[in-house]
Amino acid sequence: MNGKRRRLLLAAIDPMLEPGERVEVTTIVNLSSVSVRRTAAFAAASAIMSGGGMAVIPAPTPMYLAMTDRRIFIFRANPTFARPEEHLMTIPRAGLVRTDIKERLLNSSFVVSSPESEQGLKIIFPLIGRKERNAIAAALPLAGR
């Protein structure tokens, strides 16, 4: 994450921080994925419908993730400007666990969940976010261990 994006994200988070809470990691992630097969089918269908004039490929909305020593903050990222658009959720870190990291050709991911909840949050990291992914993965214990 470049300096301008990081500064704007930190400015958005600052009023939400508790006394003594510190930001450990900031990064850009996706919280949902579109399968390669579906993406290819959508692009082919749009090319056929336009007579070969254009092909449209759906892209997930980028999100800003900031992890403090106590919580994880998720903001919707404005794709045009570097600023965070909307605060979507705050998750307490206490008790969170993660799955193993799944490496793919263009990204990697893991699922974060709480033992009390049946649902998890799949966090998808771009290739350039490996350092941040590793920092978040190191801070969260593996599920079942």
DSSP file with accessible surface (Angstrom, degrees, kcal/mol):
  #  RESIDUE AA STRUCTURE BP1 BP2  ACC     N-H-->O    O-->H-N    N-H-->O    O-->H-N    TCO  KAPPA ALPHA  PHI   PSI    X-CA   Y-CA   Z-CA
    1    1 A M              0   0   63      0, 0.0    25,-0.1     0, 0.0     0, 0.0   0.000 360.0 360.0 360.0 130.2    0.0    0.0    0.0
    2    2 A N     >  -     0   0   89      1,-0.1     4,-2.3     4,-0.0     5,-0.2  -0.203 360.0-103.1 -74.3 168.1    1.5    3.3   -1.0
    3    3 A G  H  > S+     0   0   41      1,-0.2     4,-2.6     2,-0.2     5,-0.2   0.863 117.2  51.5 -60.3 -41.1    2.0    6.2    1.5
    4    4 A K  H  > S+     0   0  122      2,-0.2     4,-2.3     1,-0.2    -1,-0.2   0.938 112.0  46.3 -65.4 -45.8   -1.0    8.3    0.4
    5    5 A R  H  > S+     0   0   64      1,-0.2     4,-2.3     2,-0.2     5,-0.2   0.918 113.6  49.7 -61.0 -43.4   -3.4    5.4    0.8
    6    6 A R  H  X S+     0   0   94     -4,-2.3     4,-2.8     2,-0.2     5,-0.2   0.928 110.2  49.9 -63.2 -44.7   -1.9    4.4    4.1
    7    7 A R  H  X S+     0   0  163     -4,-2.6     4,-2.2     1,-0.2    -1,-0.2   0.921 112.3  47.4 -60.7 -43.8   -2.1    8.0    5.5
    8    8 A L  H  X S+     0   0   62     -4,-2.3     4,-1.7     2,-0.2    -1,-0.2   0.894 113.2  48.3 -66.8 -38.3   -5.8    8.4    4.4
    9    9 A L  H  X S+     0   0    0     -4,-2.3     4,-2.1    -5,-0.2     5,-0.2   0.935 111.4  49.7 -66.5 -44.2   -6.7    5.0    5.9
   10   10 A L  H  X S+     0   0   54     -4,-2.8     4,-2.4     1,-0.2    -2,-0.2   0.886 108.9  53.3 -62.8 -36.0   -4.9    5.8    9.2
   11   11 A A  H  < S+     0   0   66     -4,-2.2    -1,-0.2    -5,-0.2    -2,-0.2   0.876 109.8  48.3 -65.8 -35.7   -6.7    9.2    9.3
   12   12 A A  H  < S+     0   0   35     -4,-1.7     4,-0.2     1,-0.2    -2,-0.2   0.847 116.4  42.9 -72.1 -33.1  -10.1    7.4    9.0
   13   13 A I  H >X S+     0   0    1     -4,-2.1     3,-2.2     1,-0.2     4,-0.8   0.826  93.3  82.7 -81.6 -31.7   -9.2    4.8   11.7
   14   14 A D  G >< S+     0   0  110     -4,-2.4     3,-1.1     1,-0.3    -1,-0.2   0.836  89.4  49.7 -47.3 -47.2   -7.7    7.3   14.2
   15   15 A P  G 34 S+     0   0  109      0, 0.0    -1,-0.3     0, 0.0    -2,-0.1   0.745 110.2  53.8 -67.9 -16.2  -11.0    8.5   15.7
   16   16 A M  G <4 S+     0   0   65     -3,-2.2    -2,-0.2    -4,-0.2     2,-0.1   0.594  85.4 106.0 -90.8 -12.4  -12.1    4.8   16.2
   17   17 A L    <<  -     0   0   41     -3,-1.1     3,-0.1    -4,-0.8     5,-0.0  -0.431  65.9-132.5 -74.2 142.1   -8.9    3.7   18.1
   18   18 A E    >   -     0   0   90      1,-0.1     3,-2.2    -2,-0.1    -1,-0.1  -0.509  45.7 -74.3 -83.1 160.1   -9.1    3.1   21.8
   19   19 A P  T 3  S+     0   0  124      0, 0.0    -1,-0.1     0, 0.0     3,-0.1  -0.313 121.6  11.1 -57.0 130.6   -6.4    4.6   24.1
   20   20 A G  T 3  S+     0   0   67      1,-0.3     2,-0.2    -3,-0.1    -3,-0.0   0.321  93.5 133.1  84.2  -8.8   -3.2    2.7   23.7
   21   21 A E    <   -     0   0   14     -3,-2.2     2,-0.4    47,-0.1    -1,-0.3  -0.568  37.5-164.6 -76.1 137.2   -4.4    0.8   20.6
   22   22 A R        -     0   0  147     -2,-0.2    47,-1.5    -3,-0.1     2,-0.4  -0.960  21.1-118.6-128.3 144.7   -1.9    0.7   17.8
   23   23 A V  E     +A   68   0A  34     -2,-0.4    45,-0.3    45,-0.2     3,-0.1  -0.645  29.6 174.9 -80.0 128.4   -2.1   -0.2   14.1
   24   24 A E  E     +     0   0A  71     43,-3.1     2,-0.3    -2,-0.4    44,-0.2   0.777  62.7  15.3-102.0 -39.0    0.1   -3.1   13.1
   25   25 A V  E     -A   67   0A  13     42,-1.9    42,-2.8     2,-0.0     2,-0.4  -1.000  53.0-175.4-142.4 139.0   -0.8   -3.8    9.4
   26   26 A T  E     +A   66   0A   7     -2,-0.3     2,-0.3    40,-0.2    40,-0.2  -0.997  23.5 145.4-130.2 139.9   -2.6   -2.0    6.6
   27   27 A T  E     -A   65   0A   4     38,-2.4    38,-2.9    -2,-0.4     2,-0.5  -0.978  46.8-105.4-160.7 169.1   -3.3   -3.5    3.2
   28   28 A I  E     +A   64   0A  45     -2,-0.3     2,-0.3    36,-0.2    36,-0.2  -0.909  47.5 160.7-104.2 130.9   -5.7   -3.7    0.3
   29   29 A V  E     -A   63   0A   1     34,-2.9    34,-3.1    -2,-0.5     2,-0.4  -0.834  35.7-124.1-137.4 174.7   -7.7   -6.9    0.1
   30   30 A N  B     -D  124   0B  39     94,-2.3    94,-3.1    -2,-0.3     3,-0.1  -0.963   8.2-161.3-120.2 144.7  -10.8   -8.4   -1.5
   31   31 A L  S    S+     0   0   32     30,-0.5    91,-0.4    -2,-0.4     2,-0.3   0.364  77.0  36.9-106.6   2.1  -13.5  -10.1    0.6
   32   32 A S  S    S-     0   0   71     29,-0.2     2,-0.3    92,-0.1    -1,-0.1  -0.987  70.3-148.8-147.0 153.7  -15.1  -12.0   -2.1
   33   33 A S        -     0   0   64     -2,-0.3     2,-0.5    -3,-0.1    26,-0.0  -0.907   6.8-145.7-125.2 153.9  -13.8  -13.8   -5.1
   34   34 A V        -     0   0   41     -2,-0.3    -2,-0.0    24,-0.1     5,-0.0  -0.978  33.5-116.4-113.8 127.0  -15.1  -14.5   -8.6
   35   35 A S     >  -     0   0   61     -2,-0.5     4,-2.4     1,-0.1     5,-0.2  -0.227  16.0-122.5 -64.5 153.3  -14.1  -17.9  -10.0
   36   36 A V  H  > S+     0   0  126      1,-0.2     4,-2.7     2,-0.2     5,-0.2   0.907 112.8  53.9 -61.9 -40.4  -11.9  -17.9  -13.1
   37   37 A R  H  > S+     0   0  214      1,-0.2     4,-2.4     2,-0.2    -1,-0.2   0.933 110.6  45.4 -61.6 -45.7  -14.5  -20.1  -14.9
   38   38 A R  H  > S+     0   0  170      2,-0.2     4,-2.5     1,-0.2    -1,-0.2   0.897 112.6  51.5 -65.4 -39.4  -17.3  -17.6  -14.2
   39   39 A T  H  X S+     0   0   30     -4,-2.4     4,-2.5     2,-0.2    -2,-0.2   0.936 111.4  46.7 -62.5 -45.6  -15.1  -14.6  -15.2
   40   40 A A  H  X S+     0   0   60     -4,-2.7     4,-2.6     2,-0.2    -2,-0.2   0.913 112.9  49.5 -63.8 -42.1  -14.2  -16.3  -18.5
   41   41 A A  H  X S+     0   0   61     -4,-2.4     4,-2.6    -5,-0.2    -2,-0.2   0.919 111.8  48.6 -63.7 -41.9  -17.9  -17.1  -19.2
   42   42 A F  H  X S+     0   0  104     -4,-2.5     4,-2.4     2,-0.2    14,-0.3   0.919 112.2  48.4 -64.6 -42.9  -19.0  -13.6  -18.4
   43   43 A A  H  X S+     0   0   19     -4,-2.5     4,-2.1     2,-0.2    13,-0.3   0.920 112.9  48.1 -64.3 -42.3  -16.3  -12.1  -20.7
   44   44 A A  H  X S+     0   0   52     -4,-2.6     4,-2.4     2,-0.2    -2,-0.2   0.928 111.9  49.3 -64.5 -43.3  -17.2  -14.5  -23.5
   45   45 A A  H  X S+     0   0   50     -4,-2.6     4,-2.7     1,-0.2    -2,-0.2   0.916 111.5  48.5 -63.6 -41.7  -20.9  -13.7  -23.2
   46   46 A S  H  X S+     0   0   21     -4,-2.4     4,-1.6    10,-0.3     8,-0.3   0.883 111.1  50.9 -67.7 -35.0  -20.3   -9.9  -23.2
   47   47 A A  H  <>S+     0   0   28     -4,-2.1     5,-3.5    -5,-0.2     6,-0.3   0.916 112.6  46.2 -67.0 -40.7  -18.0  -10.2  -26.3
   48   48 A I  H ><5S+     0   0  133     -4,-2.4     3,-1.5     3,-0.2    -2,-0.2   0.937 112.0  50.9 -66.4 -45.2  -20.7  -12.2  -28.1
   49   49 A M  H 3<5S+     0   0  163     -4,-2.7    -1,-0.2     1,-0.3    -2,-0.2   0.819 112.6  46.3 -64.0 -29.9  -23.5   -9.8  -27.1
   50   50 A S  T ><5S-     0   0   45     -4,-1.6     3,-0.9     4,-0.3    -1,-0.3   0.344 116.7-111.4 -94.5   7.0  -21.5   -6.8  -28.3
   51   51 A G  T < 5S-     0   0   72     -3,-1.5    -3,-0.2     1,-0.2    -2,-0.1   0.801  75.0 -54.3  69.9  27.7  -20.6   -8.4  -31.6
   52   52 A G  T 3 <S+     0   0   61     -5,-3.5    -1,-0.2     2,-0.3    -4,-0.1   0.490 112.2 118.7  85.0   3.6  -16.9   -8.7  -30.5
   53   53 A G  S <  S-     0   0   67     -3,-0.9     2,-0.3    -6,-0.3    -2,-0.1   0.806  80.9  -3.2 -73.5 -29.2  -16.7   -5.0  -29.8
   54   54 A M        -     0   0  117     -8,-0.3     2,-0.4    -7,-0.2    -4,-0.3  -0.993  53.9-147.5-158.6 157.2  -15.9   -5.3  -26.1
   55   55 A A        -     0   0   62     -2,-0.3     2,-0.5    -3,-0.1   -12,-0.1  -1.000  16.7-152.6-129.5 130.9  -15.5   -7.9  -23.4
   56   56 A V        -     0   0   60     -2,-0.4   -10,-0.3   -14,-0.3    -9,-0.1  -0.883   6.5-166.6-107.1 133.2  -16.4   -7.1  -19.8
   57   57 A I        -     0   0  111     -2,-0.5     2,-0.1   -14,-0.1   -18,-0.1  -0.979  20.2-130.3-120.1 121.2  -14.7   -8.7  -16.9
   58   58 A P        -     0   0   45      0, 0.0   -24,-0.1     0, 0.0   -15,-0.1  -0.419  23.9-165.9 -69.3 145.2  -16.2   -8.4  -13.4
   59   59 A A        -     0   0   84     -2,-0.1   -26,-0.1   -26,-0.0     2,-0.0  -0.996  20.7-116.5-132.3 136.8  -13.9   -7.4  -10.6
   60   60 A P        -     0   0   42      0, 0.0   -27,-0.0     0, 0.0   -26,-0.0  -0.348  39.6 -99.2 -67.1 153.9  -14.4   -7.5   -6.9
   61   61 A T        -     0   0   68      1,-0.1   -30,-0.5    -2,-0.0   -29,-0.2  -0.599  39.7-121.9 -73.6 126.9  -14.5   -4.2   -5.0
   62   62 A P        -     0   0   40      0, 0.0    15,-2.1     0, 0.0     2,-0.3  -0.412  29.3-161.3 -70.2 146.5  -11.2   -3.6   -3.3
   63   63 A M  E     -AB  29  76A  21    -34,-3.1   -34,-2.9    13,-0.2     2,-0.5  -0.933  15.8-128.9-126.1 149.9  -11.3   -3.1    0.5
   64   64 A Y  E     -AB  28  75A   0     11,-3.1    11,-2.5    -2,-0.3     2,-0.4  -0.864  23.8-165.8 -94.9 134.4   -8.8   -1.6    3.0
   65   65 A L  E     -AB  27  74A   0    -38,-2.9   -38,-2.4    -2,-0.5     2,-0.4  -0.983   7.3-177.8-120.5 131.0   -8.0   -3.8    5.9
   66   66 A A  E     -AB  26  73A   0      7,-2.3     7,-3.2    -2,-0.4     2,-0.5  -0.999   8.0-161.7-127.4 128.2   -6.2   -2.4    9.0
   67   67 A M  E     -AB  25  72A   1    -42,-2.8   -43,-3.1    -2,-0.4   -42,-1.9  -0.952   8.7-175.9-112.4 126.1   -5.3   -4.7   11.9
   68   68 A T  E     -A   23   0A   0      3,-3.3   -45,-0.2    -2,-0.5   -47,-0.1  -0.498  48.0 -92.5-102.9-177.5   -4.5   -3.3   15.3
   69   69 A D  S    S+     0   0   44    -47,-1.5   -46,-0.1    -2,-0.2     3,-0.1   0.618 126.0  25.2 -72.2  -6.5   -3.3   -5.1   18.4
   70   70 A R  S    S+     0   0   89      1,-0.3    23,-2.9   -48,-0.2    24,-0.6   0.642 123.5  19.7-125.5 -28.5   -7.0   -5.5   19.4
   71   71 A R  E     - C   0  92A  41     21,-0.3    -3,-3.3    22,-0.2     2,-0.4  -0.922  56.7-127.7-144.0 167.2   -9.2   -5.3   16.3
   72   72 A I  E     -BC  67  91A   2     19,-2.6    19,-2.9    -2,-0.3     2,-0.4  -0.988  24.8-160.1-119.7 127.8   -9.5   -5.7   12.5
   73   73 A F  E     -BC  66  90A   0     -7,-3.2    -7,-2.3    -2,-0.4     2,-0.4  -0.899   2.2-163.3-108.0 138.7  -11.1   -2.8   10.5
   74   74 A I  E     +BC  65  89A   0     15,-2.6    14,-2.6    -2,-0.4    15,-1.5  -0.986  10.2 177.7-123.7 128.1  -12.6   -3.1    7.0
   75   75 A F  E     -BC  64  87A  10    -11,-2.5   -11,-3.1    -2,-0.4     2,-0.4  -0.964  33.2-116.0-124.8 144.6  -13.3   -0.1    4.8
   76   76 A R  E     -BC  63  86A  76     10,-2.8     9,-3.6    -2,-0.4    10,-0.9  -0.642  35.8-135.2 -75.3 131.7  -14.6    0.0    1.2
   77   77 A A  E     - C   0  84A   2    -15,-2.1     5,-0.1    -2,-0.4     6,-0.1  -0.743   9.5-124.4 -91.8 138.0  -11.9    1.5   -1.0
   78   78 A N        -     0   0   11      5,-1.8   -15,-0.0    -2,-0.4    -1,-0.0  -0.716  18.1-151.2 -76.8 120.0  -12.7    4.2   -3.5
   79   79 A P  S    S+     0   0   97      0, 0.0    -1,-0.2     0, 0.0     3,-0.0   0.785  91.8  40.9 -68.5 -23.4  -11.4    2.7   -6.8
   80   80 A T  S    S+     0   0  114      3,-0.1     2,-0.3    -3,-0.0    -2,-0.0   0.889 119.7  37.4 -89.4 -43.9  -10.8    6.2   -8.4
   81   81 A F  S    S-     0   0  114      2,-0.2    -3,-0.2     1,-0.1    -1,-0.0  -0.703  82.0-120.2-108.6 162.4   -9.4    8.0   -5.4
   82   82 A A  S    S+     0   0   14     -2,-0.3   -73,-0.1    -5,-0.1   -74,-0.1   0.562  77.2 103.8 -81.1  -3.9   -7.0    6.7   -2.7
   83   83 A R  S    S-     0   0  115      1,-0.1    -5,-1.8    -6,-0.1     2,-0.2  -0.412  77.8-107.6 -86.4 152.8   -9.4    7.4    0.2
   84   84 A P  E     -C   77   0A  19      0, 0.0    -7,-0.2     0, 0.0     3,-0.1  -0.564  30.1-163.9 -71.3 137.5  -11.4    4.9    2.2
   85   85 A E  E     +     0   0A  99     -9,-3.6     2,-0.4     1,-0.3    -8,-0.2   0.883  60.7   4.1 -92.0 -47.8  -15.1    5.3    1.3
   86   86 A E  E     -C   76   0A  93    -10,-0.9   -10,-2.8     0, 0.0     2,-0.6  -0.993  63.7-122.9-148.0 134.7  -17.1    3.6    4.0
   87   87 A H  E     +C   75   0A  69     -2,-0.4   -12,-0.2   -12,-0.2     3,-0.1  -0.680  32.5 176.0 -76.9 119.3  -16.4    1.8    7.2
   88   88 A L  E     -     0   0A  54    -14,-2.6     2,-0.3    -2,-0.6   -13,-0.2   0.851  52.8 -17.5 -95.8 -43.0  -17.9   -1.7    6.8
   89   89 A M  E     -C   74   0A  68    -15,-1.5   -15,-2.6     2,-0.0     2,-0.4  -0.993  40.6-147.8-162.4 157.8  -17.0   -3.6    9.9
   90   90 A T  E     -C   73   0A  49     -2,-0.3   -17,-0.2   -17,-0.2   -19,-0.0  -0.999  19.4-166.6-129.4 129.0  -14.8   -3.9   12.9
   91   91 A I  E     -C   72   0A  35    -19,-2.9   -19,-2.6    -2,-0.4     2,-0.1  -0.974  21.2-126.8-119.8 124.4  -13.9   -7.4   14.2
   92   92 A P  E     -C   71   0A  87      0, 0.0   -21,-0.3     0, 0.0     4,-0.1  -0.456  14.4-145.4 -65.4 138.2  -12.4   -8.0   17.7
   93   93 A R    >   +     0   0   44    -23,-2.9     3,-2.2    -2,-0.1   -22,-0.2   0.768  65.3 109.6 -77.2 -24.5   -9.2  -10.1   17.3
   94   94 A A  T 3  S+     0   0   93    -24,-0.6   -24,-0.0     1,-0.3     0, 0.0  -0.300  92.6   4.4 -58.8 123.6   -9.6  -12.0   20.6
   95   95 A G  T 3  S+     0   0   46      1,-0.3    -1,-0.3    19,-0.1     2,-0.1   0.371  92.4 141.6  86.0  -6.0  -10.4  -15.6   19.7
   96   96 A L    <   -     0   0   11     -3,-2.2     2,-0.3    18,-0.2    -1,-0.3  -0.447  26.1-176.7 -70.0 143.6  -10.1  -15.3   16.0
   97   97 A V  E     -E  113   0B  27     16,-2.9    16,-2.6    43,-0.1     2,-0.3  -0.887   8.6-148.8-131.4 165.9   -8.5  -18.2   14.1
   98   98 A R  E     -Ef 112 142B  35     43,-2.3    45,-2.9    -2,-0.3    14,-0.2  -0.908  12.0-121.3-134.3 163.0   -7.6  -18.7   10.5
   99   99 A T        -     0   0   52     12,-1.6     3,-0.1    -2,-0.3    45,-0.0  -0.361  51.7 -72.0 -88.3 175.9   -7.3  -21.5    8.0
  100  100 A D        -     0   0  100     -2,-0.1     2,-0.3     1,-0.1    11,-0.2  -0.320  59.4 -95.9 -62.6 154.8   -4.2  -22.4    6.1
  101  101 A I        -     0   0   50      9,-0.1     2,-0.6    -3,-0.1     9,-0.2  -0.580  33.7-148.6 -75.3 129.9   -3.1  -20.0    3.4
  102  102 A K  E     -G  109   0B 129      7,-3.2     7,-1.8    -2,-0.3     2,-0.4  -0.915  11.1-152.4-102.1 116.1   -4.3  -21.0   -0.1
  103  103 A E  E     +G  108   0B  97     -2,-0.6     2,-0.3     5,-0.2     5,-0.2  -0.737  18.6 175.0 -88.8 134.3   -1.8  -20.0   -2.8
  104  104 A R        -     0   0   96      3,-2.6    -2,-0.0    -2,-0.4     0, 0.0  -0.771  45.3 -96.7-126.9 176.7   -3.2  -19.3   -6.3
  105  105 A L  S    S+     0   0  155     -2,-0.3    -1,-0.1     1,-0.2     3,-0.1   0.918 120.0  17.9 -62.2 -45.6   -1.6  -18.0   -9.4
  106  106 A L  S    S+     0   0  129      1,-0.1    21,-1.0    20,-0.0     2,-0.3   0.489 132.1   3.2-108.2  -7.9   -2.7  -14.4   -9.0
  107  107 A N  E     - H   0 126B  42     19,-0.2    -3,-2.6    20,-0.1     2,-0.3  -0.942  56.8-134.0-159.4-178.5   -3.6  -14.2   -5.3
  108  108 A S  E     -GH 103 125B   1     17,-2.0    17,-3.4    -2,-0.3     2,-0.3  -0.957  23.1-179.9-144.2 160.1   -3.7  -16.0   -1.9
  109  109 A S  E     -GH 102 124B   1     -7,-1.8    -7,-3.2    -2,-0.3     2,-0.3  -0.976  15.0-172.2-154.5 164.9   -6.3  -16.3    0.7
  110  110 A F  E     - H   0 123B   1     13,-1.5    13,-2.7    -2,-0.3     2,-0.5  -0.953  28.2-116.7-153.6 163.0   -7.4  -17.6    4.1
  111  111 A V  E     - H   0 122B  44     -2,-0.3   -12,-1.6   -11,-0.2     2,-0.4  -0.906  20.9-156.1-106.7 130.3  -10.6  -17.7    6.1
  112  112 A V  E     +EH  98 121B   6      9,-2.7     9,-3.1    -2,-0.5     2,-0.3  -0.882  25.7 157.8-103.8 133.5  -10.8  -15.9    9.4
  113  113 A S  E     -EH  97 120B  33    -16,-2.6   -16,-2.9    -2,-0.4     7,-0.2  -0.956  37.6-121.9-149.2 168.8  -13.4  -17.1   11.9
  114  114 A S    >   -     0   0   26      5,-0.6     3,-1.6    -2,-0.3   -18,-0.2  -0.907  24.7-127.7-112.1 141.0  -14.4  -17.2   15.5
  115  115 A P  T 3  S+     0   0   91      0, 0.0    -1,-0.1     0, 0.0   -19,-0.1   0.806 110.9  55.6 -58.7 -26.3  -15.0  -20.5   17.3
  116  116 A E  T 3  S+     0   0  159    -21,-0.1     2,-0.3     2,-0.0   -21,-0.0   0.643 102.5  67.4 -79.3 -15.3  -18.4  -19.2   18.5
  117  117 A S    <   -     0   0   63     -3,-1.6    -3,-0.1     2,-0.1     0, 0.0  -0.839  64.5-152.5-111.7 145.5  -19.5  -18.4   14.9
  118  118 A E  S    S+     0   0  200     -2,-0.3     2,-0.3    -5,-0.1    -1,-0.1   0.617  79.0  74.0 -84.6 -17.2  -20.3  -20.8   12.1
  119  119 A Q        -     0   0  157     -5,-0.1    -5,-0.6     2,-0.0     2,-0.3  -0.721  62.5-165.8-100.9 151.8  -19.5  -18.2    9.4
  120  120 A G  E     - H   0 113B  46     -2,-0.3     2,-0.5    -7,-0.2    -7,-0.2  -0.811  21.1-120.5-127.9 170.3  -16.0  -17.0    8.4
  121  121 A L  E     - H   0 112B  36     -9,-3.1    -9,-2.7    -2,-0.3     2,-0.6  -0.963  21.3-145.9-115.7 115.3  -14.6  -14.1    6.4
  122  122 A K  E     - H   0 111B  67     -2,-0.5     2,-0.5   -91,-0.4   -11,-0.2  -0.736  14.4-163.0 -83.4 121.2  -12.5  -15.0    3.4
  123  123 A I  E     - H   0 110B   2    -13,-2.7   -13,-1.5    -2,-0.6     2,-0.5  -0.933   0.8-161.7-109.5 123.4   -9.7  -12.5    2.9
  124  124 A I  E     -DH  30 109B   4    -94,-3.1   -94,-2.3    -2,-0.5   -15,-0.2  -0.918   4.0-161.6-111.0 124.8   -8.1  -12.5   -0.5
  125  125 A F  E     - H   0 108B   1    -17,-3.4   -17,-2.0    -2,-0.5   -96,-0.1  -0.872  16.0-127.3-107.1 135.0   -4.6  -10.9   -0.9
  126  126 A P  E >   - H   0 107B  44      0, 0.0     3,-1.9     0, 0.0   -19,-0.2  -0.280  36.1 -99.9 -69.7 165.2   -3.1   -9.7   -4.2
  127  127 A L  G >  S+     0   0   72    -21,-1.0     3,-1.1     1,-0.3   -20,-0.1   0.875 123.5  56.4 -54.6 -39.2    0.4  -11.0   -5.1
  128  128 A I  G 3  S+     0   0  158      1,-0.3     3,-0.4     2,-0.1    -1,-0.3   0.615  96.7  67.1 -72.8  -7.0    1.9   -7.7   -4.0
  129  129 A G  G <>  +     0   0    3     -3,-1.9     4,-2.7     1,-0.2    -1,-0.3   0.128  62.4 112.8 -99.0  22.7    0.4   -8.1   -0.5
  130  130 A R  H <> S+     0   0  103     -3,-1.1     4,-2.7     1,-0.2     5,-0.2   0.892  75.2  52.5 -63.1 -40.1    2.4  -11.1    0.6
  131  131 A K  H  > S+     0   0  172     -3,-0.4     4,-1.8     1,-0.2    -1,-0.2   0.947 114.2  42.3 -62.3 -45.6    4.3   -9.2    3.3
  132  132 A E  H  > S+     0   0   40      2,-0.2     4,-2.4     1,-0.2     5,-0.2   0.895 112.9  54.0 -67.8 -40.9    1.0   -7.9    4.9
  133  133 A R  H  X S+     0   0   13     -4,-2.7     4,-2.9     1,-0.2     5,-0.2   0.936 108.9  48.9 -57.6 -45.6   -0.7  -11.3    4.4
  134  134 A N  H  X S+     0   0   77     -4,-2.7     4,-2.2     1,-0.2    -1,-0.2   0.878 109.7  51.9 -64.3 -36.7    2.2  -13.0    6.3
  135  135 A A  H  X S+     0   0   42     -4,-1.8     4,-1.2    -5,-0.2    -1,-0.2   0.922 113.4  43.6 -66.3 -42.0    2.0  -10.4    9.1
  136  136 A I  H  X S+     0   0    0     -4,-2.4     4,-1.1     2,-0.2     3,-0.4   0.933 113.8  50.9 -68.6 -43.5   -1.8  -11.0    9.6
  137  137 A A  H >< S+     0   0    5     -4,-2.9     3,-0.5     1,-0.2    -2,-0.2   0.888 108.3  52.7 -61.3 -38.5   -1.4  -14.8    9.3
  138  138 A A  H 3< S+     0   0   89     -4,-2.2    -1,-0.2     1,-0.2    -2,-0.2   0.819 108.0  51.8 -67.6 -28.6    1.4  -14.7   12.0
  139  139 A A  H 3< S+     0   0   35     -4,-1.2    -1,-0.2    -3,-0.4    -2,-0.2   0.687 104.4  63.3 -82.4 -18.0   -0.9  -12.8   14.4
  140  140 A L  S << S-     0   0    5     -4,-1.1   -43,-0.1    -3,-0.5    -1,-0.1  -0.923  84.1-127.2-111.7 128.5   -3.8  -15.2   14.1
  141  141 A P        -     0   0   77      0, 0.0   -43,-2.3     0, 0.0     2,-0.2  -0.329  30.7-101.4 -71.3 153.0   -3.5  -18.8   15.2
  142  142 A L  B >   -f   98   0B  29    -45,-0.2     3,-1.3     1,-0.1   -43,-0.2  -0.494  42.3-104.3 -70.0 142.4   -4.4  -21.7   12.9
  143  143 A A  T 3  S+     0   0   48    -45,-2.9    -1,-0.1     1,-0.2   -43,-0.1  -0.382 103.0  20.8 -65.8 140.6   -7.8  -23.2   13.5
  144  144 A G  T 3         0   0   89      1,-0.2    -1,-0.2    -2,-0.1    -2,-0.0   0.577 360.0 360.0  81.0   7.0   -7.7  -26.6   15.3
  145  145 A R    <         0   0  219     -3,-1.3    -1,-0.2     0, 0.0     0, 0.0  -0.862 360.0 360.0-121.3 360.0   -4.2  -26.1   16.8
